[in-house]
Amino acid sequence: MLESAAIDGASALGIFLRIGAPLGAPGILSSVVLGFLEYWNALEAPLTFLKNKELWPLSLYLPASSAENIGHSIAASVIMLTPALLIFLFG
């Protein structure tokens, strides 16, 4: 396929954009989705580098939730789930 595109007069960039990029798009997209999900749910890096609790992301507060504030915990869980779910579904 690459040789036939070259015979038809396509440049190297044209071959890449018309053949290589569409073939690699699913792999690139899945890598982006998995990378986003990994960093969205990260616990160790923010815990290590952010010493001030006011700067912590929501993912660090969820494990410390208790039965007294179950409404806040459910709302925080939905807020944390929504962007990851949308990225996963669109991906």
Secondary structure by P-SEA (a helix, b strand, c coil): caaaaaaacccaaaaaaacccccaaaaaaaaaaaaaaaaaacccccccccccccccccccccccccccaaaaaaaaaaaaaaaaaaaaaac
